[in-house]
Amino acid sequence: MKNKKIIIIAGPTAVGKTALSVSLAKRINGEIISADSMQIYKQMDIGTAKVTASESSGITHHMIDIVSPQDDFTVADYANLAREKIEDILSRGKVPIVVGGTGLYINSIVFEMDFNNSAPDSGIRNQYNTILLEQGSEYLYSILAKKNPEAANSIHPNNTKRVIRALEILDSKDDFSNFENAQSKYSKYDSKIYILSLERSILYNRINSRVDTMINNGLVDEVKDLLSKGLTNQHQSMKAIGYRQIISYLTNDLSLDDAVDLIKRDSRRYAKRQFTWFKKYKDAKWLDVESQDIEKLTEQILNDYNKS
């Protein structure tokens, strides 16, 4: 029987997850566990919109600044560490609040995941690794989207290892249900899931404004500093939205204006994919952040959480 209750606040980028989660944590004696695949990296603050000291208001945040940007970090790595944090928070009588927009990270908490049922095929994998090197991650992802749109919606385009693994399974004519049904078994946690939503045009305006703020706050210098430490566009961390476009600007492949426009466009597209992903959570409650202020949203979650 599940008796380990946790709260999950998810939603697209720039929807307002941070402010609501901090408000809730204050009221419910909670600690926050980030579910953001880029905020795990150290030295990447501006482009990942990490919570600031003032925004955190003294609430403990976990799973932020835990990995060097030179290192790869898998969903399995996240699941193992995040579950340790959940158990620790529960053991101290507090409420774990998982907050973020990386669908696979959230899945790894909500479900028992296993993506390793199919045997690897090195020939197919090498073929797609060559495509990745020669034509880039966007083209690679477009192949998956054409072959199996549902699979593409379940994987972040920058996670090229996962994209190639999915293509490998598809091309080997294995039963792709092994991959799709990785979330078929619920984990031991009683997860109360709340998805934040906002009318698209308003959300897209927020995204555009956030990107402008990142540029004004020094994103270009942040990327320059990372490159000076030996990072390249081949590192997993540097394939993130914002970082890869600024690298293209710094290597004279794009003007700064074009790079900024691409960051905005790719961020909007990512938000759209996030909406699609979170619609899969049948038991989730959707909250319209435009129609209610943070205090009312906090009360709504508290009332729902305490009823169950």
BELNORKA-V859515 format. One record per residue. N is the residue number from 1. SS is DSSP state (2 for helix, 1 for strand, 0 for the rest). PHI is phi in radians with two decimals (NA if undefined). PSI is psi in radians with two decimals (999 if undefined). Layout:
N_SS_PHI_PSI / N_SS_PHI_PSI
//
This chain:
1_0_NA_2.35 / 2_0_-1.39_2.23 / 3_0_-2.40_0.12 / 4_1_-1.71_1.63 / 5_1_-1.44_2.29 / 6_1_-2.31_2.76 / 7_1_-1.93_2.41 / 8_1_-2.15_2.15 / 9_1_-1.98_1.98 / 10_1_-2.19_2.99 / 11_1_2.70_3.01 / 12_0_-1.23_2.90 / 13_0_-1.02_2.45 / 14_0_1.24_0.24 / 15_0_-1.42_-0.36 / 16_0_2.00_0.48 / 17_2_-1.16_-0.68 / 18_2_-1.09_-0.90 / 19_2_-1.08_-0.75 / 20_2_-1.17_-0.74 / 21_2_-1.14_-0.66 / 22_2_-1.16_-0.75 / 23_2_-1.03_-0.77 / 24_2_-1.17_-0.76 / 25_2_-1.04_-0.66 / 26_2_-1.09_-0.68 / 27_2_-1.41_-0.46 / 28_2_-1.97_0.12 / 29_0_1.05_0.95 / 30_1_-1.96_2.88 / 31_1_-2.21_2.59 / 32_1_-1.77_2.36 / 33_1_-2.00_2.01 / 34_1_-1.21_2.42 / 35_0_-2.13_1.03 / 36_0_-2.20_2.11 / 37_0_-1.25_-0.18 / 38_0_-1.87_-0.44 / 39_0_-1.29_-0.14 / 40_0_-1.18_-0.40 / 41_1_-1.48_2.37 / 42_0_-1.26_2.71 / 43_0_1.17_0.12 / 44_0_-2.09_1.46 / 45_0_-1.82_-0.83 / 46_0_-1.24_-0.87 / 47_0_-1.23_-0.29 / 48_0_-1.77_-0.03 / 49_0_0.93_0.83 / 50_0_-1.10_2.60 / 51_0_-1.09_2.36 / 52_0_-1.56_2.94 / 53_2_-1.05_-0.71 / 54_2_-1.20_-0.66 / 55_2_-1.20_-0.58 / 56_2_-1.28_-0.38 / 57_0_0.89_0.63 / 58_0_1.47_-0.06 / 59_0_-1.37_2.32 / 60_0_-1.20_2.28 / 61_1_-2.03_2.31 / 62_1_-1.94_2.85 / 63_0_1.15_0.56 / 64_0_-2.16_2.41 / 65_0_1.01_0.90 / 66_0_-2.02_-0.16 / 67_1_-2.31_2.45 / 68_0_-1.20_2.47 / 69_0_-1.13_-0.22 / 70_0_-1.34_-0.29 / 71_0_-1.74_2.56 / 72_0_-1.40_2.74 / 73_0_-2.59_2.14 / 74_0_-1.72_2.94 / 75_2_-1.08_-0.67 / 76_2_-1.09_-0.70 / 77_2_-1.05_-0.79 / 78_2_-1.08_-0.84 / 79_2_-1.01_-0.78 / 80_2_-1.09_-0.81 / 81_2_-1.23_-0.74 / 82_2_-1.14_-0.67 / 83_2_-1.17_-0.62 / 84_2_-1.06_-0.75 / 85_2_-1.11_-0.74 / 86_2_-1.04_-0.81 / 87_2_-1.10_-0.69 / 88_2_-1.14_-0.78 / 89_2_-1.10_-0.78 / 90_2_-1.09_-0.68 / 91_2_-1.14_-0.40 / 92_0_-1.68_0.21 / 93_0_1.32_0.32 / 94_0_-1.86_3.01 / 95_1_-1.85_2.13 / 96_1_-1.30_2.29 / 97_1_-2.12_1.87 / 98_1_-1.52_2.19 / 99_1_-2.32_2.19 / 100_1_2.92_-3.08 / 101_0_-2.18_0.10 / 102_0_-1.53_1.84 / 103_2_-1.02_-0.74 / 104_2_-1.16_-0.60 / 105_2_-1.12_-0.78 / 106_2_-1.15_-0.72 / 107_2_-0.99_-0.66 / 108_2_-1.18_-0.31 / 109_2_-1.61_-0.77 / 110_2_-1.27_-0.62 / 111_1_-2.12_2.78 / 112_1_-1.49_1.97 / 113_0_-1.84_2.46 / 114_0_-2.55_1.86 / 115_0_-1.79_0.29 / 116_0_-2.00_0.48 / 117_0_-1.31_-0.45 / 118_0_-1.72_2.46 / 119_0_-1.23_2.42 / 120_0_-1.16_2.68 / 121_0_-2.20_1.83 / 122_2_-1.16_-0.55 / 123_2_-1.12_-0.84 / 124_2_-1.12_-0.74 / 125_2_-1.07_-0.75 / 126_2_-1.12_-0.64 / 127_2_-1.03_-0.79 / 128_2_-1.34_-0.49 / 129_2_-1.13_-0.62 / 130_2_-1.15_-0.76 / 131_2_-1.05_-0.72 / 132_2_-1.05_-0.81 / 133_2_-1.16_-0.67 / 134_2_-1.52_-0.56 / 135_2_-2.15_-0.13 / 136_0_1.65_2.92 / 137_2_-1.23_-0.58 / 138_2_-1.13_-0.74 / 139_2_-1.15_-0.73 / 140_2_-1.01_-0.80 / 141_2_-1.13_-0.62 / 142_2_-1.11_-0.55 / 143_2_-1.12_-0.80 / 144_2_-1.11_-0.72 / 145_2_-1.06_-0.63 / 146_2_-1.28_-0.68 / 147_2_-1.27_-0.71 / 148_0_-2.73_1.58 / 149_2_-1.00_-0.64 / 150_2_-1.15_-0.71 / 151_2_-1.11_-0.72 / 152_2_-1.08_-0.66 / 153_2_-1.19_-0.32 / 154_0_-1.64_0.02 / 155_0_-2.30_2.36 / 156_0_-1.22_2.34 / 157_0_-0.99_-0.50 / 158_0_-1.37_-0.26 / 159_0_-1.48_1.30 / 160_2_-1.13_-0.51 / 161_2_-1.10_-0.73 / 162_2_-1.24_-0.67 / 163_2_-1.06_-0.83 / 164_2_-1.12_-0.69 / 165_2_-1.07_-0.74 / 166_2_-1.12_-0.77 / 167_2_-1.10_-0.64 / 168_2_-1.06_-0.78 / 169_2_-1.14_-0.78 / 170_2_-1.09_-0.80 / 171_2_-1.27_-0.42 / 172_0_-1.45_0.03 / 173_0_1.04_0.46 / 174_0_-1.29_2.90 / 175_0_-1.29_1.88 / 176_0_-1.19_-0.20 / 177_2_-1.08_-0.44 / 178_2_-1.01_-0.67 / 179_2_-1.37_-0.82 / 180_2_-1.19_-0.53 / 181_2_-1.61_0.32 / 182_2_-1.08_-0.33 / 183_2_-1.82_0.38 / 184_0_-1.34_-0.33 / 185_1_-1.96_2.15 / 186_1_-1.22_2.57 / 187_0_-1.37_-3.10 / 188_0_-1.35_-0.12 / 189_1_-1.55_2.52 / 190_1_-1.56_1.61 / 191_1_-1.57_2.13 / 192_1_-1.71_1.90 / 193_1_-1.83_2.26 / 194_1_-2.20_2.17 / 195_1_-1.86_2.17 / 196_1_-1.51_2.37 / 197_1_-2.29_2.71 / 198_0_-2.67_2.51 / 199_0_-0.94_2.36 / 200_2_-0.95_-0.82 / 201_2_-1.10_-0.64 / 202_2_-1.20_-0.77 / 203_2_-1.07_-0.76 / 204_2_-1.14_-0.61 / 205_2_-1.14_-0.68 / 206_2_-1.10_-0.73 / 207_2_-1.08_-0.81 / 208_2_-1.05_-0.75 / 209_2_-1.16_-0.68 / 210_2_-1.10_-0.72 / 211_2_-1.11_-0.76 / 212_2_-1.03_-0.70 / 213_2_-1.13_-0.71 / 214_2_-1.05_-0.76 / 215_2_-1.10_-0.79 / 216_2_-1.13_-0.51 / 217_0_-1.48_-0.05 / 218_0_1.88_0.54 / 219_2_-1.06_-0.69 / 220_2_-1.05_-0.79 / 221_2_-1.16_-0.61 / 222_2_-1.09_-0.76 / 223_2_-1.18_-0.72 / 224_2_-0.98_-0.77 / 225_2_-1.10_-0.72 / 226_2_-1.15_-0.71 / 227_2_-1.14_-0.61 / 228_2_-1.18_-0.32 / 229_0_-1.65_0.17 / 230_0_1.75_0.01 / 231_0_-1.32_2.61 / 232_0_-2.35_3.09 / 233_0_-1.25_-0.02 / 234_0_-1.56_-0.24 / 235_0_-1.31_2.49 / 236_2_-0.95_-0.75 / 237_2_-1.10_-0.59 / 238_2_-1.44_-0.01 / 239_2_-1.56_0.01 / 240_0_-1.20_2.65 / 241_0_-1.01_2.34 / 242_0_1.78_-0.85 / 243_2_-1.37_-0.79 / 244_2_-1.17_-0.59 / 245_2_-1.24_-0.68 / 246_2_-1.20_-0.60 / 247_2_-1.06_-0.73 / 248_2_-1.10_-0.61 / 249_2_-1.17_-0.77 / 250_2_-1.22_-0.37 / 251_0_-1.71_0.23 / 252_0_1.15_0.41 / 253_0_-1.55_-0.33 / 254_0_-2.45_2.66 / 255_0_-1.34_2.85 / 256_2_-1.10_-0.73 / 257_2_-1.05_-0.75 / 258_2_-1.17_-0.67 / 259_2_-1.09_-0.77 / 260_2_-1.11_-0.74 / 261_2_-1.08_-0.67 / 262_2_-1.20_-0.67 / 263_2_-1.05_-0.78 / 264_2_-1.11_-0.81 / 265_2_-1.08_-0.84 / 266_2_-1.18_-0.57 / 267_2_-1.18_-0.69 / 268_2_-1.14_-0.73 / 269_2_-1.13_-0.67 / 270_2_-1.11_-0.74 / 271_2_-1.04_-0.69 / 272_2_-1.10_-0.75 / 273_2_-1.14_-0.61 / 274_2_-1.12_-0.74 / 275_2_-0.99_-0.80 / 276_2_-1.06_-0.76 / 277_2_-1.06_-0.87 / 278_2_-1.25_-0.27 / 279_0_-1.15_-0.27 / 280_0_-1.29_-0.32 / 281_0_-1.44_1.66 / 282_0_-1.14_-0.53 / 283_0_-1.62_0.05 / 284_0_-1.32_2.66 / 285_1_-1.85_2.26 / 286_1_-1.64_2.32 / 287_1_-2.10_2.18 / 288_1_-1.47_1.94 / 289_0_-1.36_-0.21 / 290_0_-1.38_-0.61 / 291_0_-1.49_-0.21 / 292_0_-2.38_2.57 / 293_0_-1.46_3.05 / 294_2_-1.07_-0.68 / 295_2_-1.08_-0.76 / 296_2_-1.20_-0.68 / 297_2_-1.11_-0.69 / 298_2_-1.07_-0.80 / 299_2_-1.07_-0.70 / 300_2_-1.09_-0.76 / 301_2_-1.18_-0.74 / 302_2_-1.05_-0.80 / 303_2_-1.08_-0.74 / 304_2_-1.19_-0.75 / 305_2_-1.10_-0.73 / 306_2_-1.31_-0.35 / 307_2_-1.27_-0.55 / 308_0_-1.61_999
//
